């Protein structure tokens, strides 16, 4: 267990954080790599479309299990809490797997593919194959994230990064092997993705043996965890993930109401992928905060100071690309290979999004303190505020301005995240004041 009763150092925070940041950066690579394999095979357009739809559907269904990692870091302290959260996690994994099977029922699938998505029979058939390859996707991720949470709780973040490396290697090898068989590209992509995630789950469980042994023997003076308290704590986090998953589809939907919708949709995933590399430091910082803030958030100042440093470094790096010729090189030469016209089309939206690294770290820092303080409902409300502001901004801009879809989406995204952060900051400061009052009383 991380000993938060003693002062932590800046060096320890950075050493704890960097494997998690590396994990997020590596995960960002899997999409482009597998898409490349699919694009090299026959019927490129149809298979890429089916692969993209299959992974999006899988991620939406998977979303309730994403926060299992944060919940594990926040709640598991001894044998009792370990066993209760393990049972809860396993039940949730079974539930999302059952939910995943529902779209595979022929009547449901036909309604989804033809009435909702308006797919051609050819792409619908490919989509079904892709979904079959990802049946164990959600449960594998939920299972893995529970044990990753235990590792992080014990300070073993390097093992999390090793598991991600194993996942990427398995995906690449699976894609290479599958591409030699006369099968559809969507099976190559989705099959490799499913195999990698499943292998990572197994590898993570094996690497967590010592951690599991520790928690099965650990006793603690903490208040006993009940199933009711687990559910009360976790439901807002699950809703946060589900609502958050709707942001990208919402923005893609609105692009059709602005100028240049085709070009906007074409550069949207490219810009998202590029900026993600600079935001990944912020995504990984939430678990750092939950693990290291300590009782009554005693380590908040040092966690905040490191976060400010991350904001500065990642933003400076992104600005160094976004406002120099380097961005045009990245978009046209390597790794994205956009046409010069599309590259110039993507530059202004990228420049608008330079604040995202700051907002991502700030969001994670504030969320981690609230989760550590068991204030998960406020986390959910912040996500609802974010998506509501994005939707409202897009509606207003569509009726008032003549701009491109990707520019409108970039403005709306920045605005939504700013207002969500302002909301979180109010509760963040209130909680810090409570902690300071507690410290004064104890003194």
N, C-alpha and C positions, 0 to 999 in steps of 0.2 A: 504494500500500500504506500502511496506517496505520503510522506510525512509533512503535512501542511501546518503542523504545530511549530515548525522551525521556519525562520525567514528563508525565502528562496532567492536565488541570485538571477541576474539577467542572463548569465551564461547558461544556467540550468534551463531557463524558459526557452531560450533559442535552441538548445540541444534537444529539448523535449518536442519543440514545434517542427523543426526542419524535416524529420521523416514524414510527418503528416502532410506537410506542404508538398513534399516530393511525391507522396501518394496521389494527391489530387492532380498534380501536373502529369503524372503517368497515366491516370485515368482519362485525361483529356486527349491522349494519343490514340486510345483504342478505337474511337469513332472514325477518324480519318483513315487509319490503317485498314480496318475492315471494309470501309466504303471503297477503298482502293482495290481490294481483292474482288469485291462485287463488280466494280466498274470494268475490270479486265476481262470479265466473262461475257458470254453471249447475252443478248437482250439486256443491255446495260440499263437503259432507261426504266424498263418495266421492273427489273430486279432491284434497282436502287429505290424506286418508289415503294415497292413492297417491303423492302428491308427497313426503310425509314418509318413506314406505318407500323410495322410489327414492333420495332423497338419503342416507338412512342406509346403504343397501347400497353406494352409490357411495363414501361416506366410509370404510367398513370396508375396501373393496378398495384405496382410495387410500392408506390409512395407511402402508404401507411406504415411500412416497416423501416423507412429510412432513419427515423429518429430513435430507433432501438439503441443505437450506439450512444447517443447523448443521454438517454435514459439510464443505460447501464453505468456510465461514468458517474452520473449524478446520484443514483440510488443504491448501488451495490456496495455494501460495507462489510458484510459478514455472511455466514452460511445461510441464515434465514432469508436475507434479502436476495442472495444469489439464487436460491432455489425458487423463490417466488417469481423473480423476474425471468428466470429460465422457463418456468411453466407458462408464464404470460407470453413470452417471446415465441415459444413453440406453438401455442394456440393461435397466435396471430399469423404465424407462417402457414399453418394449415388453412386458416380462414382465407388469406389472400390467394392461396393456391386454388381453393375451391372457387373463389370469385373469378380467377383467371380461366378456369375451365368453362365458365358460362358462355363467353363469346365463341368457344369452339363448338358449341351445340349448333348443328346445321341451321335450324330456323333462326336462331339469334345471330349467327354469323352472316347469313344471307341478308337479314334486315340491316345489320351494321355495314356490310360491304356495299350493298346496292342502294338501300334507301337513305342511309346516313352519309356514307362516304362517296356514293355515286361512282364506284369503281367499274372498270371494264371486267368482263369475266376472266380475262387473262391475268390481270393484276390481282383480282380477288383470289384466284387459285394459288398464286404465288404467296399472297399474304397469309393464307391458311397454313401453308407449309412453314412459313417463317414463325408463326405463332406456335405451332407444334414444337418447334425446336427450342422454344423458350418457356416451356411448361414449368420447369423447375427454377426459373430465373428468380422469381420473387422470394420463394422460400430459401434459396441459396443465399441471397443477399441478406435477408433477415437473420438467418442462422449465423452468417459470417459477422455481421455487425454486432451481434451480442457478444461474441468472443473477442472481437476487436475492442469493444468497450472495456472488457475486463483487462486486456493488455494495456490499454491507455491508463486505466485506473491504477495499474501497478507500475506505470512509468516505462513500459516496454514498447515505445512507439516505433522503434526500428523493426520490430517483428511485423508491424502493420505494413510497413513499406516493403518488406521481404515478400509478404503475401501478395501484394499488388504486382511485384515483379514476376512472381510465379504465375499470376493470372495473365499478364501480358504475353509471357513466353508461351503459355498453353494456348492462348488465342491465336498467336501467330503460327505456331506449329500446326494447330488444328486447321486453320485456314489454308495453309500450304498443302497439307495432305488432302483435304476435301476438294481443293481446286483441281486435283488430278482426276477426280471422278466425274463422269458425265451427269452431273446434277445441276440444278438451278443455282444461280448466284445467291439468291436469298437464303438458300440452305447453307451455303458456304459461310455467309456472313453471320446469320443467326445461330447456326450450329457451332461455329467457333466462339461466338460470344457466350452462348450457354455453357459450353465446355469449360471456358476460362473461368467463369464465375463459380461453377460447381467445383472445379479443382481448387480455386482459392478458398472456398468455404471449408473443404476437407483439410487443406494445408493449414489454414488458420486454427482449426480445432486441434490439430496435432501440435502446433507450436504453442497453443494455450494450455497444454497439459499441466505445467508447473503452476500457472496462474489459477487454474481451476482447483488444483489441489490446495492451494493457499486459501482460497475463499471457502472451500468446503470445511476447512479447519478453523477459520477465523471466527472469533467472538468479538462483540462490540457493545459499547454502552449506548449506541444510537437507539432511538425509538424504533421498536419492531415495525417492519414494513408489512402492511396488509395488502391483499389483492385489491381491495377497494381503493386504497391510496395509490396503488400503481395505476389503476384504470383512470382515476381522477387526474393524476399527473400526466398520463400519456395521451389521453384523447385529444387535448388541445395541441400537442405536438404532432400527432397524426394528421389532424385537420390542417395544421400549418403546412405540412408537406403536400397534402392533397390540393389545397388552394394554390400553393406555390407552383405546382405542376401546370396549372391552368394559365399561367402568365404568358408563356411563349405561344401556345395556340391562340390566345386572345390577340396578341400582337400580330401574328400571322394573318388572322382573320381580317383585322382592320386595314392591313396593307392594301387590300383590294379597293378601298375607298379613297385612296390618294393617287397621286401621279406615279407613273412607272411601277405598277404593281409587280410585273414579272421580274424586272431588274431588282426590285426591293426584296422579293422572295429569294432571288438567286444569291444576293450578297449577305442576306440576314444570317445564315448559318456560318458563313465565313467570318464575318465580323464578330459574331458570338464566340466562335472558336478562338479567334485571335485574342480578344479582350479577356477571355476566360483564363488564359495563361497568367495574366497579371492579377486576376481576381482570386485565383486558387489559394494564394496566401491567406486571404481573408476567410474563405470557406473553412480552411483547416484550423483557424484560430478559435472557433467556437468550442471545440473539444479541449483545447489548451486551457481556455478560461474555466470551463466546468471542472476540469481535473485539478487545476492549480490555485484557484481563487481561495480555497480553504473555507473553514467555518467562519460564518459572518463576513465572508469576502475580505478577509484580512490582507490578502495579497493583491488587492485590486490596483493599487498604485503602480506596482511594478509591471503587472500584466498590461495595464493601460499604457505605460510608457513604451514597452516593447511594441504594442499595437500601433502607437503613433509613429514609431520608427518604420514599421512595415508599411504603413500608409504612405510615408514620405518616399521610401525607396521604390515601391511598386508604381506609384504615380509618376515619379520622375522618369522611370524606365519607359512607361507607356507614353508619356509626353515626348520622350526622345524619339519614339517611333512615329507617333501620330502627327507631329508637326515638322517632320523632316522628310526628305526623299526616301528614307529607309522604308516607310510604309508602302510606297508604290512598288518598291522592290519585293517586299514580303508578299504583297498581293498578286504581283504579276509573274515573278520568277520562282521563288520558293518560300513556303510550301504549297501555296494555294493556286497558282497558275491561272488567275483570272485574266480575261482580256483587258487591254489597257482601258477600254471604255468602262467596263465594270469596276475596275480598280479605282478610277477617278470618282465613280459614282459612290464608292464605299468610304472615301476619305473623310468627308464632312461628318457623317454619322459616327465614325470612329473618334474623331476629335471631340464630338459632343459627349462621348462616353468616357472621357479621360478621368472623370470623377468616380467611376465605378470602383476602382481599387480602394479608395478612401471609404466609400460608403459600405463596401463589403466587409472590411475589417471592423469598422464602427458597428455595423449591424451584428456581426458575430460577437464582438466584445460585449455589447449591451444584452444580447440574447443570452450569452453564457452566464452573466451575472443574475439575470432573472430566472433562468432555469436552475441555477445553483441555489437560488432563494425560493424555489418551488412556485414561481409565479408564471406558470406556463400559459395561462389564459391570455395574458398580455402579449405573449409572443404570437399567438394565433391572431389576435386583433390587429397586430402590426402588419401581418401578411394580408389580412382582409383589407386593411386601409390601403396597402400598396397596390393591390390588384384593382381596387375600386377607383383610386386616383388615376391609374394608368388608363382604365376604360373610359373614365370621364374626360380625361385630357384628349384622348383619341377622338371621342365623339365631338368635343368642342373644336378641335383643330380641323376635323373633316368638314365641319360646317362653316368655318371661318377663314381658313387659309388654303392656299394652293401650293402645296409642297409635296415632296416625294414621300412614299410610304415609310421607307427606312429612316428618313430624317424625323418624321413625326413619331415613330416608334421610339427612337433614341431619346427625343425630348421627353416623351411620356414616361419612359423607364427611369430616367434620371429624376424626374419630378416625383414619381411614386416612391422611389427609394429614399429620397430626401425627407418627404413627409412622414414615411414610416419610421425613419430614424429619429425624427423630432418627437414622435409619439413615444418611442421606446426611451428616449433620453429623459423624459419626464419621470417615468417610473424608475429608471436607473438612478437618478439623483435622489428620489425619495428613499429608495432602498439603501443607498449609501449613507444617507442621513440617519436612518434607523440603526445601521451598523455602527456609526460613530457614537450615537447616543448609548448603545449597548456597551461599547468599549469604555465610555466615560463612567457609566454606572458600575461596571466591573472593577474599574480602577479605584 
